[in-house]
C-alpha cells in the first residue's frame, strides 16, 4: 500500500511531464557561437518563454558530430527515451546540427523520430521555424541536415589538404637539414614546432602562407602563429589561388613577423616592407640560407 503512493520519475502523470524538459547540448570545436554556455542561454530563454522547467541535461563536450561513438550524452538520452526512464515531455536543442553533422542525413532524423515516438516533443530553440510536424518544417530540417553534412565534409577536405601541404613542407625541412649536414653543420628538426635548429644556435621555422581574397582587394597571404617563434628565420611555402598549388617560397627573419590574433598577413605590395625574400624553387632558397647562416 505504501509503495503504491510513491510516484516514480518514469511514471509521472503525463500533464506533469509536459511542463518539464530536458536539454541536449554539444560542442566539438572552439567556435564561440556553439559554446555550451551560449547554447544553454538560448535554451533557457526558450524554456522560460514556453513555461517549461529544465529537469535534465544531456551533454557532449569536445566530441565530433560525425559519429555517435564516444558521445555519451546523446547515447544516454536515446537509451533513456527508449526505456521510458524519462521525467520530461520536451527535448530542447539549440539547432538541427546539434544532433550531429552525420554524412547520412537520415541518422539525425532517426534520433528525433525515436524521441517523437516516445511522446517527447523536440524543439530547436535557435531556429526560425516551429518543429510542428508540418511539411514546411520537414523540408527545412532536411535542408539543414544536408547543410550540416556538407559543412562537415568541407572542413574535412580542407583539413586533409592542409595536412598534405604541411607534410610536404616538412619534407622540405628534412631536405634543408640534410643540406646543412652536408657542409658539416649540426641540424635537428623538431616536428612538433616545425622548426629546424642549426648548431644549437639558429632557428629556422617552417610555415604555410595561405592565399586569401577579400572582395576586390588584392590577394593577401596569411601565416598562423600556433607557437611563439624563436629568433631566427622563417621559411614559408606560399600557396597560389584557392590554395591549390605552390606559388613560390619565401624567406624572412622571424623578427619581421607581427602577429595579430595569432595571424600574420601580408600582400605582394607589403612583402618588401617585411623584408620577405622570394624564391622560385626550394633549392634556390636552401642554397641561399646555407650560405648566410
C-alpha positions in Angstrom: 0.0 0.0 0.0 2.8 2.4 0.9 4.6 1.5 -2.4 1.5 2.5 -4.3 1.8 6.0 -3.0 5.3 6.5 -4.4 5.4 8.4 -7.7 8.4 7.1 -9.7 10.1 9.5 -12.1 9.5 7.2 -15.1 5.8 7.1 -14.2 5.0 10.8 -13.8 1.5 11.8 -14.8 1.5 12.9 -18.5 0.3 16.5 -17.8 3.2 17.0 -15.4 5.7 15.6 -17.9 4.5 18.1 -20.5 5.7 21.0 -18.3 9.2 19.5 -17.9 12.0 19.4 -20.4 15.5 18.0 -21.0 18.2 19.8 -22.9 20.8 18.3 -25.2 24.0 20.4 -25.8 27.0 19.5 -27.9 30.2 21.3 -28.8 33.0 19.8 -30.8 35.0 23.0 -31.6 36.0 26.3 -30.0 33.6 28.3 -32.1 32.1 30.7 -29.7 28.7 30.6 -31.4 28.3 27.0 -30.5 29.8 27.1 -27.0 27.9 25.1 -24.3 27.3 28.3 -22.4 25.7 30.0 -25.5 23.5 27.0 -26.2 22.3 26.9 -22.6 21.4 30.6 -22.6 19.3 30.3 -25.8 17.7 27.1 -24.5 16.9 28.7 -21.1 15.3 31.7 -22.8 13.1 29.3 -24.8 12.1 27.3 -21.8 11.1 30.4 -19.8 9.1 31.7 -22.8 7.2 28.4 -23.1 6.9 27.9 -19.3 9.0 24.8 -19.2 11.2 23.6 -16.4 14.5 22.0 -17.4 15.0 18.9 -15.3 17.7 17.1 -17.1 20.8 17.9 -19.2 22.5 15.6 -21.6 25.9 17.0 -22.6 28.6 16.1 -25.1 31.7 18.4 -25.0 34.6 18.2 -27.3 33.1 15.4 -29.3 32.8 15.3 -33.1 29.4 15.4 -34.6 30.3 12.9 -37.4 29.5 9.8 -35.4 27.6 8.8 -32.3 30.5 6.8 -30.9 32.0 8.4 -27.8 29.0 10.7 -27.4 27.9 9.5 -24.0 25.3 12.4 -23.7 23.4 11.5 -26.8 23.7 7.8 -26.2 22.3 8.2 -22.7 19.5 10.4 -24.0 18.4 7.8 -26.6 18.7 4.9 -24.1 16.5 6.8 -21.5 13.9 7.7 -24.1 13.7 4.2 -25.5 13.5 2.6 -22.0 10.9 5.1 -20.7 13.2 6.3 -17.9 12.3 10.0 -18.5 10.5 12.6 -16.5 10.1 15.1 -19.3 7.9 15.6 -22.3 10.1 18.1 -24.2 13.6 17.9 -25.5 15.2 21.3 -26.2 18.1 21.5 -28.6 20.0 24.6 -29.9 19.6 23.8 -33.6 19.2 21.0 -36.0 23.0 20.4 -36.4 23.4 19.7 -32.7 22.3 16.1 -33.3 25.4 15.8 -35.4 26.8 16.5 -38.8 26.3 13.0 -40.0 27.2 12.2 -43.6 24.0 10.1 -43.7 21.4 12.9 -43.1 18.8 10.3 -42.1 20.7 9.5 -38.9 19.9 12.7 -37.1 16.3 12.4 -38.3 16.2 8.9 -36.8 17.1 10.2 -33.3 14.4 12.8 -33.5 11.9 10.2 -34.6 12.9 8.0 -31.6 12.0 10.9 -29.2 8.8 11.7 -31.0 7.7 8.1 -31.0 8.1 8.1 -27.2 6.0 11.2 -26.9 8.8 13.6 -26.4 8.4 16.9 -28.4 11.7 18.2 -29.9 12.2 21.9 -30.2 15.1 23.7 -31.9 15.4 26.8 -29.8 17.7 28.9 -32.1 15.9 28.0 -35.4 13.5 30.3 -37.2 10.8 27.7 -37.7 8.5 25.7 -35.4 9.2 22.0 -35.3 5.4 21.2 -35.6 5.5 18.3 -37.9 4.3 20.3 -40.9 5.5 19.8 -44.4 7.4 23.1 -44.2 9.3 22.2 -41.1 10.2 18.8 -42.5 11.6 20.4 -45.7 13.6 23.0 -43.7 15.0 20.3 -41.3 16.1 18.2 -44.2 17.9 21.1 -45.9 19.7 22.0 -42.6 20.8 18.4 -42.2 22.2 18.3 -45.7 24.0 21.7 -45.0 25.4 20.3 -41.7 26.7 17.2 -43.5 28.3 19.3 -46.3 29.9 21.7 -43.8 31.5 18.8 -42.1 32.7 17.3 -45.4 34.1 20.6 -46.5 36.0 21.0 -43.3 37.4 17.5 -43.6 38.5 18.2 -47.1 40.2 21.4 -46.1 41.9 19.8 -43.2 43.1 16.9 -45.3 44.5 19.4 -47.9 46.2 21.4 -45.1 47.9 18.3 -43.7 49.1 17.4 -47.2 50.9 20.7 -47.6 52.2 20.7 -44.0 53.7 17.2 -44.7 55.1 18.4 -48.0 56.8 21.4 -46.2 58.2 19.2 -43.5 59.8 17.1 -46.3 61.5 20.4 -47.4 62.6 20.9 -43.8 64.3 17.5 -43.9 66.0 18.4 -47.2 67.3 21.6 -45.7 68.6 19.6 -42.6 70.5 17.4 -45.0 71.9 20.4 -46.9 73.3 21.8 -43.6 74.7 18.4 -42.6 76.4 18.0 -46.0 78.5 21.1 -45.2 79.4 19.8 -41.7 76.8 21.7 -39.7 74.6 20.1 -36.9 70.9 20.3 -37.7 68.0 18.9 -35.7 64.3 19.0 -36.7 61.5 19.4 -34.1 58.4 18.3 -35.9 56.1 19.4 -33.0 57.1 23.1 -33.6 58.1 22.6 -37.3 61.4 24.2 -36.6 65.0 23.3 -37.6 67.8 24.2 -35.1 71.3 24.7 -36.6 74.4 24.2 -34.3 72.1 24.6 -31.3 72.1 28.3 -32.0 70.0 29.4 -35.0 66.3 28.5 -35.5 64.6 28.1 -38.9 60.8 27.6 -38.7 58.6 26.4 -41.5 55.1 27.8 -42.1 52.4 27.8 -44.8 51.4 31.2 -46.2 47.8 30.7 -47.4 46.1 32.6 -50.1 43.2 34.8 -49.2 41.0 37.1 -51.3 38.6 39.7 -49.9 36.2 41.2 -52.4 38.0 43.4 -55.0 41.1 43.8 -52.9 44.4 42.3 -54.0 45.1 38.9 -52.6 46.8 38.5 -49.3 48.7 35.6 -47.6 48.3 34.6 -44.0 50.5 32.6 -41.6 49.1 31.3 -38.4 51.3 31.7 -35.3 50.5 28.5 -33.4 53.5 28.8 -31.2 55.8 31.7 -30.4 58.6 31.9 -33.0 62.1 31.9 -31.7 64.7 34.3 -33.0 66.0 33.2 -36.4 64.4 32.6 -39.8 61.0 31.6 -41.2 60.7 29.6 -44.4 57.2 29.9 -45.9 55.6 27.9 -48.6 53.4 30.4 -50.3 50.2 29.0 -51.8 48.6 30.1 -55.1 45.0 30.9 -55.9 42.5 28.9 -53.7 45.5 27.2 -52.0 45.5 24.5 -54.7 49.2 24.7 -55.6 52.6 26.1 -54.6 53.2 29.6 -55.8 56.8 30.1 -54.6 59.0 30.0 -51.4 59.6 32.9 -49.0 62.4 33.6 -46.6 62.2 36.3 -43.8 63.7 37.0 -40.4 61.3 36.0 -37.6 61.6 39.5 -36.2 59.7 40.7 -39.2 56.5 38.9 -38.2 54.0 40.8 -36.2 51.0 38.5 -35.2 47.6 40.0 -34.6 45.1 37.4 -33.2 47.8 34.7 -34.0 47.8 35.6 -37.7 50.4 37.4 -39.7 49.1 38.8 -43.0 50.8 40.4 -46.0 50.3 41.3 -49.6 52.7 41.4 -52.5 52.8 45.2 -52.1 53.8 44.9 -48.4 56.2 42.0 -48.9 59.3 44.2 -49.2 58.4 46.2 -46.1 58.5 43.0 -44.1 61.9 42.0 -45.6 60.4 38.9 -47.2 62.6 37.5 -50.0 61.0 35.4 -52.8 62.5 32.2 -54.4 61.0 30.3 -57.3 62.3 27.0 -56.0 63.1 25.5 -52.6 66.5 24.5 -53.9 67.4 28.2 -54.5 66.1 29.2 -51.1 68.0 26.3 -49.5 71.3 27.3 -51.1 70.9 31.0 -50.0 70.1 30.0 -46.4 73.0 27.6 -46.0 75.4 30.4 -47.2 74.1 33.0 -44.8 73.5 31.1 -41.6 
